[in-house]
């Protein structure tokens, strides 16, 4: 995942360290960084963030309401009160008044920004070959992933017209072995798959120089803001320009 971030964010320093204070100090002293963005920083108490951005999966906001390991939550829902902005991810575009009311009860007046994952294209792993999404239409494919919610990935493929003849689901952040891949490709080929598709997060954990028995692509996804674009621009301004809290209008990616 850090490699994927670095590849997609040229010019941005990406550091990995269990000690975030140490990593942040290194980023400032070695690279001259003036803004630090932490992944999963909401629970990292040794560093006090100026802004807390909380992402809530709209398809499964709080699971069964319990903390790990009984549930999926890392903190109680009431800790939403510490959020500066709340992002509702994986939205289908329809408002969810009940969810929004719950967020407002814990953090009255907080800005809620709604966004959706949008498939963009297929990128072949290890090869400079890009295919449009129409390449999936009426094609028999195999799908495999090692992410937290493989159902959403598979749903996108089916929505794009693919017939999934095999699906393999591994644990989140799973490191594939040669045996895993051999079994996955053999099963797909036996089932008549024309090619396989995985996620970009999984693709970066593969050896791009490796040859595969069938073509292998990853589904490139991007985030589209559905609601709250102005609030998002304000959030970016507050992070990058804390002295003024504003800047010239910034073009937003669609």
C-alpha positions in Angstrom: 0.0 0.0 0.0 2.8 2.6 0.7 4.3 1.7 -2.6 1.0 2.2 -4.3 0.7 5.6 -2.7 4.2 6.6 -3.7 3.6 5.5 -7.3 0.4 7.5 -7.6 1.7 10.6 -5.8 4.9 11.7 -7.5 6.7 14.3 -5.5 5.1 13.3 -2.2 7.3 11.8 0.5 5.8 8.5 1.7 7.4 7.1 4.9 6.6 3.9 6.9 7.4 3.5 10.6 5.6 2.2 13.6 6.9 5.3 15.4 5.0 8.1 13.7 6.7 10.8 15.8 10.1 9.5 14.5 8.8 9.3 10.9 7.3 12.8 11.1 10.5 14.3 12.5 12.5 12.6 9.8 10.0 14.0 7.1 10.5 17.5 8.4 14.2 17.5 8.9 15.3 15.3 6.0 12.7 16.4 3.3 11.5 19.7 4.5 7.9 18.7 4.8 5.5 21.2 6.2 2.4 19.1 6.2 2.0 15.5 7.6 -0.9 13.3 6.7 -1.2 10.1 8.7 -3.0 7.0 7.6 -5.0 5.6 10.5 -3.8 8.5 12.5 -7.1 9.0 14.4 -6.0 6.4 17.0 -2.4 7.5 17.1 -2.4 9.6 20.3 1.3 10.4 20.6 0.8 12.8 17.7 -1.9 15.5 18.1 -3.3 16.3 14.7 -4.5 19.7 13.7 -7.3 18.1 11.8 -8.9 14.7 12.0 -10.5 13.3 8.9 -12.7 10.3 9.6 -13.8 7.9 6.8 -17.0 6.0 7.3 -17.9 3.2 4.9 -21.4 3.9 3.9 -22.1 0.2 3.0 -21.2 -0.9 6.5 -20.7 2.1 8.7 -20.1 0.6 12.1 -20.5 -3.1 11.7 -22.2 -4.6 14.7 -21.2 -1.6 16.8 -18.5 -3.4 18.8 -14.8 -2.8 19.0 -12.1 -5.2 17.8 -12.0 -8.2 18.0 -15.7 -8.6 18.6 -16.5 -6.1 15.9 -14.8 -3.9 13.3 -14.5 -0.7 15.2 -11.2 0.6 16.5 -12.9 3.2 18.7 -16.4 3.7 20.0 -18.8 5.5 17.7 -19.1 8.3 20.2 -15.5 9.3 19.4 -16.8 10.8 16.1 -16.9 13.9 18.2 -13.2 14.3 17.6 -13.6 14.4 13.8 -13.0 17.7 12.0 -14.6 16.3 8.8 -16.5 13.0 8.1 -16.2 11.4 4.7 -18.9 8.9 3.7 -17.2 6.5 1.3 -18.6 4.0 -1.2 -21.7 6.0 -1.6 -24.4 5.1 -4.2 -25.5 8.7 -4.4 -28.6 8.3 -2.2 -28.8 10.1 1.1 -28.9 8.1 4.4 -30.7 10.4 6.9 -30.4 7.9 9.7 -26.6 7.6 9.3 -26.2 11.4 9.0 -28.4 12.0 12.0 -26.2 9.6 14.1 -23.1 11.4 13.0 -24.6 14.8 13.9 -25.7 13.5 17.3 -22.1 12.7 18.2 -20.6 15.8 16.4 -23.2 18.5 15.9 -22.4 20.7 12.9 -19.6 18.6 11.5 -19.1 18.8 7.7 -20.0 15.6 6.0 -18.4 14.9 2.6 -19.8 12.1 0.5 -17.8 10.3 -2.2 -17.9 7.2 -4.3 -15.4 4.8 -5.9 -15.5 4.9 -9.7 -13.8 2.3 -11.9 -11.6 4.0 -14.6 -9.8 1.3 -16.6 -8.0 -2.0 -16.6 -4.2 -1.9 -16.3 -2.3 -5.1 -17.2 0.2 -6.1 -14.5 3.8 -5.9 -15.6 2.9 -4.7 -19.1 2.3 -1.2 -20.6 -1.2 -2.2 -21.7 -4.4 -0.4 -20.6 -7.9 -1.5 -21.5 -11.2 0.4 -21.3 -13.8 -0.9 -18.9 -15.8 -2.2 -21.9 -13.1 -5.0 -22.1 -15.0 -6.7 -19.3 -18.3 -6.8 -21.1 -19.5 -10.4 -21.4 -16.1 -11.8 -20.7 -15.4 -14.8 -18.5 -12.9 -13.8 -15.9 -11.4 -14.9 -12.6 -11.1 -12.4 -9.7 -8.9 -12.5 -6.6 -8.2 -10.0 -3.9 -6.8 -9.5 -0.4 -8.7 -6.5 0.8 -11.1 -5.8 3.7 -14.3 -5.8 1.5 -13.8 -8.1 -1.5 -17.6 -8.0 -2.2 -17.5 -4.4 -3.4 -14.6 -5.2 -5.8 -16.5 -8.2 -7.2 -19.7 -6.2 -7.4 -17.9 -3.6 -9.6 -16.7 -6.3 -12.0 -20.2 -7.8 -12.4 -21.7 -4.3 -12.9 -19.3 -3.8 -15.7 -20.6 -6.9 -17.4 -18.0 -9.5 -16.5 -19.0 -13.1 -15.7 -16.9 -14.2 -12.7 -16.2 -17.9 -13.2 -13.9 -18.0 -10.2 -13.3 -15.8 -7.1 -10.6 -16.1 -4.6 -10.7 -14.0 -1.4 -7.6 -13.7 0.8 -7.1 -11.9 4.1 -6.6 -8.1 4.0 -3.0 -7.1 3.2 -2.2 -10.8 2.3 1.1 -11.5 0.8 0.6 -14.0 -2.0 2.9 -17.0 -2.3 3.8 -18.7 -5.6 1.6 -21.6 -4.6 -1.4 -19.2 -4.0 -1.0 -17.7 -7.5 -0.5 -21.0 -9.2 -3.7 -22.4 -7.6 -5.6 -19.2 -8.4 -4.6 -19.2 -12.1 -5.1 -23.0 -12.5 -8.6 -22.8 -11.1 -9.4 -19.9 -13.3 -8.1 -21.5 -16.5 -9.9 -24.8 -15.7 -13.1 -22.8 -15.3 -12.6 -21.2 -18.7 -11.5 -17.7 -17.6 -10.1 -15.5 -20.4 -8.1 -13.4 -18.0 -7.9 -12.5 -14.3 -8.5 -9.2 -12.5 -7.3 -8.1 -9.1 -7.2 -4.8 -7.2 -4.4 -2.2 -7.5 -3.6 -2.7 -3.8 -3.1 -6.4 -4.5 -1.2 -5.8 -7.8 1.6 -3.9 -6.1 2.3 -7.0 -3.9 3.0 -9.0 -7.0 6.3 -9.4 -8.9 5.7 -7.5 -12.1 8.5 -9.3 -13.8 6.7 -12.7 -13.2 5.0 -14.3 -16.1 1.4 -15.4 -15.6 -0.4 -18.3 -17.4 -3.3 -15.9 -18.2 -3.4 -12.1 -18.7 -3.7 -10.3 -15.4 -5.1 -6.8 -14.9 -5.9 -4.6 -12.0 -9.0 -2.4 -11.8 -8.0 1.2 -11.5 -10.3 3.1 -9.2 -10.6 6.8 -8.4 -12.6 8.8 -5.9 -15.4 11.1 -7.0 -16.9 13.7 -4.7 -20.7 13.5 -4.8 -21.5 16.0 -2.1 -19.5 18.5 -0.1 -16.9 19.5 -2.7 -16.7 23.0 -1.1 -16.1 21.5 2.3 -13.4 19.2 0.8 -11.7 22.2 -0.7 -11.9 24.0 2.7 -10.4 20.9 4.4 -7.4 20.8 2.0 -6.9 24.5 2.5 -6.9 24.2 6.3 -4.4 21.4 6.0 -2.0 22.9 3.5 -2.5 26.6 4.3 -3.3 26.7 8.1 -2.2 30.4 8.4 -5.1 31.6 6.2 -7.3 28.6 6.0 -8.0 29.5 2.4 -6.5 29.7 -1.0 -7.3 30.4 -4.6 -10.0 28.0 -6.0 -8.6 24.6 -6.6 -9.8 22.4 -9.5 -11.4 19.2 -8.2 -10.9 16.0 -10.0 -14.1 14.4 -11.3 
